[in-house]
Amino acid sequence: MKNSKIISLVQIPLMTVIIVLCSWICLPLPVPITMQTFGIYAALTLLGGKKGLCSVLLYILLGAAGLPVFAGFSAGLYHLVSPTGGYIWGFVFCALFFLFTEKYAKKSSSSQTLFLFLGTLLCYTTGTIWFCITVGTLSSLWYVLILCVVPFIFPDYLKIKLAVFLSKKLKPLINKTIKE
């Protein structure tokens, strides 16, 4: 039991570092295309919903505290209330959704993919609503969807598939290493 707490204390920040490193891989657009969602998907599939959520929250806390962990090496509270800040908060909803559906997601790779994608849709919804409110474009919802969601659907689907694939390969190795 004591050992599992120590392992968690290492796994959570380690996956947070993975999310940070992935967020720095960035195509700067109005809503940047980054690999941070891959890091989030990897944290959720490798650590599970609870520890994965902790990694996501730690990532957001580090960025809010001023460490340059967000896309483009940015940081600060401003990014959490900026027009794209809703997408950062959406990561929490994605992780919470995965946590609540985890017992079903463990059954197969396709169910993990489905629940991660549905969680991503929650992230898109949160981010889009926030973007519309902060920019004042509620009347231009289609424009916001084309700008902030449509370009990300296929790349996020590929990131989900990659995270699920890698977690299936890595999880047995991680579990074996922990037992030794």
Phi, psi and omega in degrees: 000313179299319180298321181293328176292320178295317179299317178298320180295340176266316184297315185298307179293329178298315178291330174297318177298320177299316178299316179300310181301320179293327180290337179282345174275104197216135167259110185286109176231177177308319167244107189299142171269117181232176174262006184297328177295326175300316178300321178292315178299320179295318178299317182292316183284327181277319185263341187095170186298315185293308180290325177297317176300318178300320178296318179295314180296321177296319177303312181294318179298317178298317178294319179296327180284352176108001176281138186283071185258343183280173181309139179069026180059032181266165182201171172108160180299330181306320183294338179276344178243000178290171180306327180267001180298332179297331178288325176296314177296330178298333176301324179295317180294323176299313181294319178296318178299316179297319178302314183287339181252005187304320182297332176275328182290336182288348186291325181199164176298322181292324178289323175299315179300315180299310184290326174293321179293320177295322175297323177295323176297324174297319178298313178301317182297311179301311182296319182292317178299313180297317179301313180298318181293313185287328181268342180076039183243036180303328180285346181249043183304318180298320178298315180296319178298319179293324180282317193252347184237305187308315181294347187258346186299305182293314177301321178293323176299316178296321178295321177298311180301318180295316180297317180296315179300310182295323180294323178296326179280322187274328185302316177298323178292319179295314180298320179296317180296321180295322181290334183285000000 
